[in-house]
Amino acid sequence: MKQILVTISAALLIFLAFSQQCPAGEKSTLEVLMEKAEKGDKESQCSLGDMYFRGSGVPQDYKQALQWIQKAAEQGAAVAQYDLAVMYYNGQGVSKDCRKGMDWFQKSADQGNADALYSLGYMYQVGLGITQDYKKAMLYYQKSADQGHADAQYNLGLMYQDGLGVPQDYGQAAVWFQKAAEQGNADAQYNLGTMYGNAGGVPRDYKQAAKWFKKAADQGIARAQYSFGLIYETGLDVPKDYKLAAAWFQKAADQGDSQAQYHLGVIYDTGRGVPQDYKKAVELYQKAADQGVAEAQYNLGGLYAEGAGVPKDCVKAHFWFNLATASGLGEARKKREALAEKMTPAQIAEAKKMAAEWIEKHQSKAAGL
Protein backbone atom coordinates (compact mmCIF):
# COMPACT_ATOMS: atom_id res chain seq x y z
CA MET A 1 0.00 0.00 0.00
CA LYS A 2 1.38 3.36 -0.96
CA GLN A 3 1.72 5.64 2.01
CA ILE A 4 0.88 9.28 2.50
CA LEU A 5 2.92 11.74 0.47
CA VAL A 6 5.58 13.34 2.62
CA THR A 7 7.33 15.71 0.21
CA ILE A 8 6.58 19.27 -0.80
CA SER A 9 4.71 19.40 -4.09
CA ALA A 10 4.97 23.08 -5.06
CA ALA A 11 6.59 23.26 -8.47
CA LEU A 12 9.59 25.36 -9.38
CA LEU A 13 8.12 26.27 -12.74
CA ILE A 14 7.36 29.84 -11.69
CA PHE A 15 10.88 30.20 -10.34
CA LEU A 16 12.33 28.92 -13.60
CA ALA A 17 10.11 31.25 -15.61
CA PHE A 18 11.42 34.21 -13.62
CA SER A 19 15.00 33.22 -14.18
CA GLN A 20 14.37 33.21 -17.94
CA GLN A 21 12.74 36.66 -17.83
CA CYS A 22 15.45 38.56 -15.89
CA PRO A 23 18.16 39.95 -18.24
CA ALA A 24 21.70 40.35 -16.89
CA GLY A 25 22.22 43.47 -14.80
CA GLU A 26 18.69 43.61 -13.48
CA LYS A 27 17.37 42.28 -10.18
CA SER A 28 18.17 38.69 -9.34
CA THR A 29 15.56 36.03 -9.69
CA LEU A 30 15.32 35.68 -5.91
CA GLU A 31 14.86 39.44 -5.48
CA VAL A 32 12.07 39.55 -8.05
CA LEU A 33 10.40 36.54 -6.48
CA MET A 34 10.75 38.02 -2.99
CA GLU A 35 9.20 41.33 -4.07
CA LYS A 36 6.22 39.62 -5.62
CA ALA A 37 5.81 37.36 -2.60
CA GLU A 38 5.94 40.31 -0.19
CA LYS A 39 3.25 42.04 -2.25
CA GLY A 40 1.01 39.06 -1.68
CA ASP A 41 1.41 37.10 -4.92
CA LYS A 42 0.48 33.60 -3.79
CA GLU A 43 2.20 31.80 -6.67
CA SER A 44 5.45 33.58 -5.79
CA GLN A 45 4.92 32.73 -2.14
CA CYS A 46 4.46 29.07 -3.09
CA SER A 47 7.64 29.06 -5.17
CA LEU A 48 9.65 30.90 -2.53
CA GLY A 49 8.47 28.45 0.12
CA ASP A 50 9.44 25.57 -2.13
CA MET A 51 12.93 27.04 -2.68
CA TYR A 52 13.54 27.32 1.06
CA PHE A 53 12.12 23.86 1.66
CA ARG A 54 14.39 22.24 -0.92
CA GLY A 55 17.38 24.52 -0.54
CA SER A 56 17.17 25.46 -4.24
CA GLY A 57 19.11 28.68 -4.81
CA VAL A 58 18.91 29.52 -1.09
CA PRO A 59 20.08 27.78 2.09
CA GLN A 60 17.54 25.19 3.17
CA ASP A 61 15.36 26.70 5.88
CA TYR A 62 12.13 25.00 6.93
CA LYS A 63 11.01 27.96 9.04
CA GLN A 64 11.33 30.34 6.07
CA ALA A 65 9.59 27.73 3.92
CA LEU A 66 6.78 27.50 6.46
CA GLN A 67 6.38 31.29 6.58
CA TRP A 68 5.83 31.64 2.82
CA ILE A 69 3.82 28.48 2.36
CA GLN A 70 1.55 29.52 5.23
CA LYS A 71 0.92 32.90 3.59
CA ALA A 72 0.01 31.27 0.27
CA ALA A 73 -2.15 28.68 2.02
CA GLU A 74 -4.09 31.32 3.89
CA GLN A 75 -4.80 32.99 0.55
CA GLY A 76 -6.39 29.77 -0.63
CA ALA A 77 -3.59 28.30 -2.76
CA ALA A 78 -4.46 24.60 -2.85
CA VAL A 79 -0.91 23.46 -3.49
CA ALA A 80 0.38 25.53 -0.56
CA GLN A 81 -2.37 24.14 1.66
CA TYR A 82 -1.22 20.65 0.77
CA ASP A 83 2.43 21.58 1.37
CA LEU A 84 1.57 23.11 4.73
CA ALA A 85 -0.27 19.93 5.71
CA VAL A 86 2.83 17.90 4.84
CA MET A 87 5.02 20.15 7.01
CA TYR A 88 2.66 19.76 9.97
CA TYR A 89 2.49 16.02 9.38
CA ASN A 90 6.31 15.69 9.29
CA GLY A 91 7.11 18.34 11.87
CA GLN A 92 9.25 20.32 9.41
CA GLY A 93 9.70 23.94 10.52
CA VAL A 94 6.87 23.50 12.99
CA SER A 95 5.94 21.14 15.82
CA LYS A 96 4.43 17.96 14.44
CA ASP A 97 0.65 18.20 14.55
CA CYS A 98 -1.30 15.56 12.61
CA ARG A 99 -4.61 17.24 13.47
CA LYS A 100 -3.57 20.53 11.88
CA GLY A 101 -2.04 18.58 9.03
CA MET A 102 -5.36 16.93 8.36
CA ASP A 103 -7.19 20.25 8.50
CA TRP A 104 -4.93 21.64 5.77
CA PHE A 105 -5.20 18.45 3.74
CA GLN A 106 -8.96 18.90 3.92
CA LYS A 107 -8.81 22.53 2.76
CA SER A 108 -6.65 21.53 -0.19
CA ALA A 109 -8.77 18.49 -0.97
CA ASP A 110 -11.91 20.64 -0.94
CA GLN A 111 -10.35 22.49 -3.87
CA GLY A 112 -9.71 19.23 -5.69
CA ASN A 113 -5.97 18.88 -5.11
CA ALA A 114 -5.16 15.30 -6.12
CA ASP A 115 -2.27 14.88 -3.68
CA ALA A 116 -4.39 16.06 -0.76
CA LEU A 117 -7.29 13.81 -1.78
CA TYR A 118 -4.91 10.86 -1.94
CA SER A 119 -3.40 11.70 1.45
CA LEU A 120 -6.82 11.93 3.10
CA GLY A 121 -7.74 8.62 1.54
CA TYR A 122 -4.66 7.03 3.06
CA MET A 123 -5.33 8.59 6.48
CA TYR A 124 -8.88 7.23 6.52
CA GLN A 125 -7.73 3.83 5.26
CA VAL A 126 -5.19 3.25 8.04
CA GLY A 127 -6.82 5.40 10.73
CA LEU A 128 -3.93 7.84 10.91
CA GLY A 129 -4.99 10.41 13.51
CA ILE A 130 -8.66 9.78 12.72
CA THR A 131 -11.17 6.97 12.98
CA GLN A 132 -10.54 4.38 10.30
CA ASP A 133 -13.21 4.58 7.62
CA TYR A 134 -12.82 2.52 4.45
CA LYS A 135 -15.78 4.14 2.73
CA LYS A 136 -14.33 7.62 3.16
CA ALA A 137 -10.95 6.29 2.05
CA MET A 138 -12.59 4.98 -1.12
CA LEU A 139 -14.29 8.33 -1.71
CA TYR A 140 -11.05 10.30 -1.54
CA TYR A 141 -9.02 7.74 -3.47
CA GLN A 142 -11.65 7.75 -6.22
CA LYS A 143 -11.54 11.55 -6.57
CA SER A 144 -7.76 11.54 -6.68
CA ALA A 145 -7.56 8.54 -9.02
CA ASP A 146 -10.01 10.18 -11.42
CA GLN A 147 -7.44 12.97 -11.80
CA GLY A 148 -4.80 10.44 -12.79
CA HIS A 149 -2.98 10.16 -9.45
CA ALA A 150 -1.06 6.87 -9.85
CA ASP A 151 -0.71 6.06 -6.15
CA ALA A 152 -4.41 6.69 -5.59
CA GLN A 153 -5.21 4.43 -8.54
CA TYR A 154 -3.03 1.72 -7.05
CA ASN A 155 -4.55 2.00 -3.58
CA LEU A 156 -8.02 2.07 -5.09
CA GLY A 157 -7.14 -1.19 -6.83
CA LEU A 158 -6.08 -2.65 -3.49
CA MET A 159 -9.36 -1.60 -1.89
CA TYR A 160 -11.34 -3.38 -4.61
CA GLN A 161 -9.04 -6.39 -4.43
CA ASP A 162 -9.45 -6.76 -0.68
CA GLY A 163 -13.08 -5.64 -0.48
CA LEU A 164 -12.37 -2.70 1.83
CA GLY A 165 -15.20 -0.17 1.80
CA VAL A 166 -16.67 -1.80 -1.33
CA PRO A 167 -17.71 -5.31 -2.35
CA GLN A 168 -14.66 -7.29 -3.47
CA ASP A 169 -14.26 -6.89 -7.21
CA TYR A 170 -11.17 -8.26 -8.93
CA GLY A 171 -12.25 -6.83 -12.26
CA GLN A 172 -12.30 -3.29 -10.89
CA ALA A 173 -9.03 -3.95 -9.07
CA ALA A 174 -7.43 -4.91 -12.37
CA VAL A 175 -8.80 -1.77 -14.05
CA TRP A 176 -7.17 0.50 -11.48
CA PHE A 177 -3.95 -1.48 -11.29
CA GLN A 178 -3.73 -1.15 -15.08
CA LYS A 179 -4.13 2.63 -14.92
CA ALA A 180 -1.46 2.97 -12.24
CA ALA A 181 0.83 0.45 -13.94
CA GLU A 182 0.72 2.37 -17.21
CA GLN A 183 1.99 5.40 -15.29
CA GLY A 184 4.96 3.40 -14.03
CA ASN A 185 3.73 2.48 -10.55
CA ALA A 186 5.90 -0.56 -9.78
CA ASP A 187 3.61 -2.09 -7.15
CA ALA A 188 0.67 -1.87 -9.53
CA GLN A 189 2.74 -3.47 -12.27
CA TYR A 190 3.55 -6.38 -9.98
CA ASN A 191 -0.07 -6.80 -8.85
CA LEU A 192 -1.30 -6.64 -12.42
CA GLY A 193 1.22 -9.29 -13.41
CA THR A 194 -0.04 -11.46 -10.57
CA MET A 195 -3.64 -11.03 -11.73
CA TYR A 196 -2.74 -12.10 -15.27
CA GLY A 197 -0.83 -15.08 -13.89
CA ASN A 198 -3.66 -16.19 -11.62
CA ALA A 199 -6.63 -15.22 -13.84
CA GLY A 200 -7.84 -12.81 -11.16
CA GLY A 201 -10.13 -10.19 -12.68
CA VAL A 202 -8.58 -10.72 -16.11
CA PRO A 203 -8.19 -13.76 -18.38
CA ARG A 204 -5.06 -15.79 -17.62
CA ASP A 205 -2.26 -14.57 -19.86
CA TYR A 206 1.30 -15.51 -18.96
CA LYS A 207 2.78 -13.24 -21.60
CA GLN A 208 0.99 -10.26 -20.08
CA ALA A 209 2.06 -11.48 -16.65
CA ALA A 210 5.68 -11.64 -17.80
CA LYS A 211 5.43 -8.17 -19.34
CA TRP A 212 4.25 -6.52 -16.14
CA PHE A 213 6.51 -8.57 -13.87
CA LYS A 214 9.47 -7.45 -15.98
CA LYS A 215 8.51 -3.79 -15.71
CA ALA A 216 8.19 -4.03 -11.93
CA ALA A 217 11.34 -6.14 -11.68
CA ASP A 218 13.30 -3.51 -13.57
CA GLN A 219 12.23 -1.05 -10.86
CA GLY A 220 13.64 -3.31 -8.16
CA ILE A 221 10.49 -4.97 -6.80
CA ALA A 222 11.81 -8.20 -5.30
CA ARG A 223 8.59 -10.21 -5.66
CA ALA A 224 8.39 -9.22 -9.31
CA GLN A 225 11.99 -10.30 -9.86
CA TYR A 226 11.17 -13.65 -8.28
CA SER A 227 7.93 -14.01 -10.26
CA PHE A 228 9.64 -13.14 -13.55
CA GLY A 229 12.33 -15.71 -12.80
CA LEU A 230 9.67 -18.30 -11.96
CA ILE A 231 8.06 -17.86 -15.38
CA TYR A 232 11.35 -18.84 -17.04
CA GLU A 233 12.09 -21.61 -14.54
CA THR A 234 8.72 -23.26 -15.20
CA GLY A 235 8.41 -22.31 -18.88
CA LEU A 236 5.02 -20.61 -18.70
CA ASP A 237 4.36 -19.65 -22.35
CA VAL A 238 8.11 -19.11 -22.77
CA PRO A 239 10.96 -21.57 -23.37
CA LYS A 240 12.48 -22.74 -20.09
CA ASP A 241 15.63 -20.79 -19.34
CA TYR A 242 17.25 -21.72 -16.05
CA LYS A 243 20.15 -19.35 -16.56
CA LEU A 244 17.81 -16.37 -16.97
CA ALA A 245 15.66 -17.61 -14.08
CA ALA A 246 18.75 -17.84 -11.87
CA ALA A 247 19.75 -14.27 -12.73
CA TRP A 248 16.37 -12.89 -11.64
CA PHE A 249 16.17 -15.14 -8.59
CA GLN A 250 19.55 -13.77 -7.56
CA LYS A 251 18.31 -10.19 -7.74
CA ALA A 252 15.33 -11.01 -5.55
CA ALA A 253 17.36 -13.22 -3.22
CA ASP A 254 19.82 -10.38 -2.65
CA GLN A 255 16.85 -8.37 -1.34
CA GLY A 256 15.95 -11.13 1.08
CA ASP A 257 13.06 -12.74 -0.85
CA SER A 258 12.73 -16.17 0.75
CA GLN A 259 11.09 -17.92 -2.22
CA ALA A 260 13.77 -16.60 -4.56
CA GLN A 261 16.44 -17.87 -2.16
CA TYR A 262 14.79 -21.29 -2.11
CA HIS A 263 14.36 -21.55 -5.89
CA LEU A 264 17.90 -20.34 -6.52
CA GLY A 265 19.07 -22.93 -4.02
CA VAL A 266 17.28 -25.62 -6.06
CA ILE A 267 18.99 -24.40 -9.22
CA TYR A 268 22.45 -24.65 -7.60
CA ASP A 269 21.50 -27.96 -5.98
CA THR A 270 20.55 -29.50 -9.32
CA GLY A 271 23.03 -27.62 -11.51
CA ARG A 272 20.40 -26.37 -13.96
CA GLY A 273 21.55 -23.23 -15.76
CA VAL A 274 24.52 -22.86 -13.40
CA PRO A 275 27.40 -25.12 -12.37
CA GLN A 276 26.23 -27.46 -9.60
CA ASP A 277 27.34 -26.05 -6.25
CA TYR A 278 26.11 -27.73 -3.07
CA LYS A 279 27.77 -25.15 -0.82
CA LYS A 280 25.92 -22.37 -2.60
CA ALA A 281 22.72 -24.39 -2.38
CA VAL A 282 23.20 -24.83 1.38
CA GLU A 283 23.80 -21.10 1.82
CA LEU A 284 20.61 -20.23 -0.05
CA TYR A 285 18.49 -22.94 1.54
CA GLN A 286 19.70 -21.75 4.95
CA LYS A 287 18.53 -18.18 4.27
CA ALA A 288 15.12 -19.34 3.07
CA ALA A 289 14.80 -21.94 5.84
CA ASP A 290 15.53 -19.31 8.47
CA GLN A 291 12.54 -17.41 7.09
CA GLY A 292 10.32 -20.44 7.48
CA VAL A 293 10.20 -21.84 3.92
CA ALA A 294 9.33 -25.49 4.60
CA GLU A 295 10.67 -26.77 1.27
CA ALA A 296 14.02 -25.13 1.96
CA GLN A 297 14.08 -26.68 5.44
CA TYR A 298 13.39 -30.09 3.90
CA ASN A 299 16.08 -29.75 1.26
CA LEU A 300 18.58 -28.45 3.81
CA GLY A 301 17.85 -31.47 5.96
CA GLY A 302 18.56 -33.67 2.98
CA LEU A 303 21.94 -32.07 2.33
CA TYR A 304 22.95 -32.47 5.99
CA ALA A 305 21.81 -36.10 5.88
CA GLU A 306 23.92 -36.74 2.79
CA GLY A 307 26.86 -34.51 3.69
CA ALA A 308 26.53 -32.57 0.44
CA GLY A 309 28.00 -29.06 0.69
CA VAL A 310 28.26 -29.46 4.48
CA PRO A 311 29.74 -32.05 6.82
CA LYS A 312 27.31 -34.91 7.34
CA ASP A 313 25.27 -34.21 10.48
CA CYS A 314 22.29 -36.35 11.39
CA VAL A 315 21.28 -34.08 14.28
CA LYS A 316 21.00 -31.01 12.05
CA ALA A 317 19.29 -33.08 9.37
CA HIS A 318 16.71 -34.32 11.90
CA PHE A 319 16.30 -30.74 13.17
CA TRP A 320 15.47 -29.38 9.70
CA PHE A 321 13.22 -32.34 8.87
CA ASN A 322 11.44 -31.66 12.15
CA LEU A 323 10.73 -28.04 11.19
CA ALA A 324 9.55 -29.02 7.72
CA THR A 325 7.27 -31.64 9.28
CA ALA A 326 5.81 -29.02 11.62
CA SER A 327 4.93 -26.99 8.50
CA GLY A 328 2.97 -29.94 7.11
CA LEU A 329 5.40 -31.57 4.66
CA GLY A 330 4.54 -35.27 4.82
CA GLU A 331 7.72 -36.30 2.99
CA ALA A 332 9.78 -34.60 5.69
CA ARG A 333 8.12 -36.76 8.34
CA LYS A 334 9.11 -39.91 6.44
CA LYS A 335 12.71 -38.69 6.10
CA ARG A 336 12.86 -37.80 9.77
CA GLU A 337 11.55 -41.21 10.87
CA ALA A 338 13.96 -43.06 8.59
CA LEU A 339 16.86 -40.98 9.86
CA ALA A 340 15.84 -41.47 13.50
CA GLU A 341 16.37 -45.24 13.13
CA LYS A 342 20.09 -44.53 12.68
CA MET A 343 20.36 -42.05 15.57
CA THR A 344 20.86 -42.46 19.30
CA PRO A 345 18.16 -41.29 21.74
CA ALA A 346 20.49 -38.48 22.84
CA GLN A 347 20.89 -37.25 19.26
CA ILE A 348 17.15 -37.30 18.66
CA ALA A 349 16.55 -35.42 21.91
CA GLU A 350 19.11 -32.78 20.90
CA ALA A 351 17.51 -32.35 17.47
CA LYS A 352 14.03 -32.00 19.00
CA LYS A 353 15.32 -29.44 21.49
CA MET A 354 16.88 -27.41 18.67
CA ALA A 355 13.59 -27.49 16.77
CA ALA A 356 11.55 -26.42 19.80
CA GLU A 357 13.92 -23.52 20.49
CA TRP A 358 13.81 -22.43 16.83
CA ILE A 359 10.01 -22.46 16.80
CA GLU A 360 9.78 -20.53 20.07
CA LYS A 361 12.27 -17.92 18.85
CA HIS A 362 10.54 -17.38 15.54
CA GLN A 363 7.06 -17.29 17.06
CA SER A 364 8.30 -14.57 19.41
CA LYS A 365 9.68 -12.60 16.46
CA ALA A 366 6.41 -12.93 14.58
CA ALA A 367 4.57 -11.63 17.62
CA GLY A 368 6.96 -8.68 17.86
CA LEU A 369 8.27 -9.74 21.27
C-alpha positions in Angstrom: 0.0 0.0 0.0 1.4 3.4 -1.0 1.7 5.6 2.0 0.9 9.3 2.5 2.9 11.7 0.5 5.6 13.3 2.6 7.3 15.7 0.2 6.6 19.3 -0.8 4.7 19.4 -4.1 5.0 23.1 -5.1 6.6 23.3 -8.5 9.6 25.4 -9.4 8.1 26.3 -12.7 7.4 29.8 -11.7 10.9 30.2 -10.3 12.3 28.9 -13.6 10.1 31.2 -15.6 11.4 34.2 -13.6 15.0 33.2 -14.2 14.4 33.2 -17.9 12.7 36.7 -17.8 15.5 38.6 -15.9 18.2 39.9 -18.2 21.7 40.3 -16.9 22.2 43.5 -14.8 18.7 43.6 -13.5 17.4 42.3 -10.2 18.2 38.7 -9.3 15.6 36.0 -9.7 15.3 35.7 -5.9 14.9 39.4 -5.5 12.1 39.5 -8.0 10.4 36.5 -6.5 10.7 38.0 -3.0 9.2 41.3 -4.1 6.2 39.6 -5.6 5.8 37.4 -2.6 5.9 40.3 -0.2 3.3 42.0 -2.2 1.0 39.1 -1.7 1.4 37.1 -4.9 0.5 33.6 -3.8 2.2 31.8 -6.7 5.5 33.6 -5.8 4.9 32.7 -2.1 4.5 29.1 -3.1 7.6 29.1 -5.2 9.6 30.9 -2.5 8.5 28.5 0.1 9.4 25.6 -2.1 12.9 27.0 -2.7 13.5 27.3 1.1 12.1 23.9 1.7 14.4 22.2 -0.9 17.4 24.5 -0.5 17.2 25.5 -4.2 19.1 28.7 -4.8 18.9 29.5 -1.1 20.1 27.8 2.1 17.5 25.2 3.2 15.4 26.7 5.9 12.1 25.0 6.9 11.0 28.0 9.0 11.3 30.3 6.1 9.6 27.7 3.9 6.8 27.5 6.5 6.4 31.3 6.6 5.8 31.6 2.8 3.8 28.5 2.4 1.5 29.5 5.2 0.9 32.9 3.6 0.0 31.3 0.3 -2.1 28.7 2.0 -4.1 31.3 3.9 -4.8 33.0 0.5 -6.4 29.8 -0.6 -3.6 28.3 -2.8 -4.5 24.6 -2.9 -0.9 23.5 -3.5 0.4 25.5 -0.6 -2.4 24.1 1.7 -1.2 20.7 0.8 2.4 21.6 1.4 1.6 23.1 4.7 -0.3 19.9 5.7 2.8 17.9 4.8 5.0 20.1 7.0 2.7 19.8 10.0 2.5 16.0 9.4 6.3 15.7 9.3 7.1 18.3 11.9 9.2 20.3 9.4 9.7 23.9 10.5 6.9 23.5 13.0 5.9 21.1 15.8 4.4 18.0 14.4 0.6 18.2 14.6 -1.3 15.6 12.6 -4.6 17.2 13.5 -3.6 20.5 11.9 -2.0 18.6 9.0 -5.4 16.9 8.4 -7.2 20.3 8.5 -4.9 21.6 5.8 -5.2 18.4 3.7 -9.0 18.9 3.9 -8.8 22.5 2.8 -6.6 21.5 -0.2 -8.8 18.5 -1.0 -11.9 20.6 -0.9 -10.4 22.5 -3.9 -9.7 19.2 -5.7 -6.0 18.9 -5.1 -5.2 15.3 -6.1 -2.3 14.9 -3.7 -4.4 16.1 -0.8 -7.3 13.8 -1.8 -4.9 10.9 -1.9 -3.4 11.7 1.5 -6.8 11.9 3.1 -7.7 8.6 1.5 -4.7 7.0 3.1 -5.3 8.6 6.5 -8.9 7.2 6.5 -7.7 3.8 5.3 -5.2 3.2 8.0 -6.8 5.4 10.7 -3.9 7.8 10.9 -5.0 10.4 13.5 -8.7 9.8 12.7 -11.2 7.0 13.0 -10.5 4.4 10.3 -13.2 4.6 7.6 -12.8 2.5 4.4 -15.8 4.1 2.7 -14.3 7.6 3.2 -11.0 6.3 2.1 -12.6 5.0 -1.1 -14.3 8.3 -1.7 -11.0 10.3 -1.5 -9.0 7.7 -3.5 -11.6 7.8 -6.2 -11.5 11.5 -6.6 -7.8 11.5 -6.7 -7.6 8.5 -9.0 -10.0 10.2 -11.4 -7.4 13.0 -11.8 -4.8 10.4 -12.8 -3.0 10.2 -9.4 -1.1 6.9 -9.8 -0.7 6.1 -6.1 -4.4 6.7 -5.6 -5.2 4.4 -8.5 -3.0 1.7 -7.1 -4.6 2.0 -3.6 -8.0 2.1 -5.1 -7.1 -1.2 -6.8 -6.1 -2.7 -3.5 -9.4 -1.6 -1.9 -11.3 -3.4 -4.6 -9.0 -6.4 -4.4 -9.4 -6.8 -0.7 -13.1 -5.6 -0.5 -12.4 -2.7 1.8 -15.2 -0.2 1.8 -16.7 -1.8 -1.3 -17.7 -5.3 -2.4 -14.7 -7.3 -3.5 -14.3 -6.9 -7.2 -11.2 -8.3 -8.9 -12.2 -6.8 -12.3 -12.3 -3.3 -10.9 -9.0 -4.0 -9.1 -7.4 -4.9 -12.4 -8.8 -1.8 -14.1 -7.2 0.5 -11.5 -4.0 -1.5 -11.3 -3.7 -1.1 -15.1 -4.1 2.6 -14.9 -1.5 3.0 -12.2 0.8 0.4 -13.9 0.7 2.4 -17.2 2.0 5.4 -15.3 5.0 3.4 -14.0 3.7 2.5 -10.6 5.9 -0.6 -9.8 3.6 -2.1 -7.2 0.7 -1.9 -9.5 2.7 -3.5 -12.3 3.5 -6.4 -10.0 -0.1 -6.8 -8.8 -1.3 -6.6 -12.4 1.2 -9.3 -13.4 0.0 -11.5 -10.6 -3.6 -11.0 -11.7 -2.7 -12.1 -15.3 -0.8 -15.1 -13.9 -3.7 -16.2 -11.6 -6.6 -15.2 -13.8 -7.8 -12.8 -11.2 -10.1 -10.2 -12.7 -8.6 -10.7 -16.1 -8.2 -13.8 -18.4 -5.1 -15.8 -17.6 -2.3 -14.6 -19.9 1.3 -15.5 -19.0 2.8 -13.2 -21.6 1.0 -10.3 -20.1 2.1 -11.5 -16.6 5.7 -11.6 -17.8 5.4 -8.2 -19.3 4.2 -6.5 -16.1 6.5 -8.6 -13.9 9.5 -7.4 -16.0 8.5 -3.8 -15.7 8.2 -4.0 -11.9 11.3 -6.1 -11.7 13.3 -3.5 -13.6 12.2 -1.0 -10.9 13.6 -3.3 -8.2 10.5 -5.0 -6.8 11.8 -8.2 -5.3 8.6 -10.2 -5.7 8.4 -9.2 -9.3 12.0 -10.3 -9.9 11.2 -13.6 -8.3 7.9 -14.0 -10.3 9.6 -13.1 -13.6 12.3 -15.7 -12.8 9.7 -18.3 -12.0 8.1 -17.9 -15.4 11.3 -18.8 -17.0 12.1 -21.6 -14.5 8.7 -23.3 -15.2 8.4 -22.3 -18.9 5.0 -20.6 -18.7 4.4 -19.7 -22.4 8.1 -19.1 -22.8 11.0 -21.6 -23.4 12.5 -22.7 -20.1 15.6 -20.8 -19.3 17.2 -21.7 -16.0 20.1 -19.3 -16.6 17.8 -16.4 -17.0 15.7 -17.6 -14.1 18.8 -17.8 -11.9 19.8 -14.3 -12.7 16.4 -12.9 -11.6 16.2 -15.1 -8.6 19.6 -13.8 -7.6 18.3 -10.2 -7.7 15.3 -11.0 -5.6 17.4 -13.2 -3.2 19.8 -10.4 -2.7 16.9 -8.4 -1.3 15.9 -11.1 1.1 13.1 -12.7 -0.8 12.7 -16.2 0.7 11.1 -17.9 -2.2 13.8 -16.6 -4.6 16.4 -17.9 -2.2 14.8 -21.3 -2.1 14.4 -21.5 -5.9 17.9 -20.3 -6.5 19.1 -22.9 -4.0 17.3 -25.6 -6.1 19.0 -24.4 -9.2 22.4 -24.6 -7.6 21.5 -28.0 -6.0 20.6 -29.5 -9.3 23.0 -27.6 -11.5 20.4 -26.4 -14.0 21.6 -23.2 -15.8 24.5 -22.9 -13.4 27.4 -25.1 -12.4 26.2 -27.5 -9.6 27.3 -26.1 -6.3 26.1 -27.7 -3.1 27.8 -25.2 -0.8 25.9 -22.4 -2.6 22.7 -24.4 -2.4 23.2 -24.8 1.4 23.8 -21.1 1.8 20.6 -20.2 -0.1 18.5 -22.9 1.5 19.7 -21.7 4.9 18.5 -18.2 4.3 15.1 -19.3 3.1 14.8 -21.9 5.8 15.5 -19.3 8.5 12.5 -17.4 7.1 10.3 -20.4 7.5 10.2 -21.8 3.9 9.3 -25.5 4.6 10.7 -26.8 1.3 14.0 -25.1 2.0 14.1 -26.7 5.4 13.4 -30.1 3.9 16.1 -29.8 1.3 18.6 -28.4 3.8 17.9 -31.5 6.0 18.6 -33.7 3.0 21.9 -32.1 2.3 22.9 -32.5 6.0 21.8 -36.1 5.9 23.9 -36.7 2.8 26.9 -34.5 3.7 26.5 -32.6 0.4 28.0 -29.1 0.7 28.3 -29.5 4.5 29.7 -32.1 6.8 27.3 -34.9 7.3 25.3 -34.2 10.5 22.3 -36.4 11.4 21.3 -34.1 14.3 21.0 -31.0 12.1 19.3 -33.1 9.4 16.7 -34.3 11.9 16.3 -30.7 13.2 15.5 -29.4 9.7 13.2 -32.3 8.9 11.4 -31.7 12.2 10.7 -28.0 11.2 9.6 -29.0 7.7 7.3 -31.6 9.3 5.8 -29.0 11.6 4.9 -27.0 8.5 3.0 -29.9 7.1 5.4 -31.6 4.7 4.5 -35.3 4.8 7.7 -36.3 3.0 9.8 -34.6 5.7 8.1 -36.8 8.3 9.1 -39.9 6.4 12.7 -38.7 6.1 12.9 -37.8 9.8 11.6 -41.2 10.9 14.0 -43.1 8.6 16.9 -41.0 9.9 15.8 -41.5 13.5 16.4 -45.2 13.1 20.1 -44.5 12.7 20.4 -42.0 15.6 20.9 -42.5 19.3 18.2 -41.3 21.7 20.5 -38.5 22.8 20.9 -37.3 19.3 17.2 -37.3 18.7 16.5 -35.4 21.9 19.1 -32.8 20.9 17.5 -32.4 17.5 14.0 -32.0 19.0 15.3 -29.4 21.5 16.9 -27.4 18.7 13.6 -27.5 16.8 11.5 -26.4 19.8 13.9 -23.5 20.5 13.8 -22.4 16.8 10.0 -22.5 16.8 9.8 -20.5 20.1 12.3 -17.9 18.9 10.5 -17.4 15.5 7.1 -17.3 17.1 8.3 -14.6 19.4 9.7 -12.6 16.5 6.4 -12.9 14.6 4.6 -11.6 17.6 7.0 -8.7 17.9 8.3 -9.7 21.3 
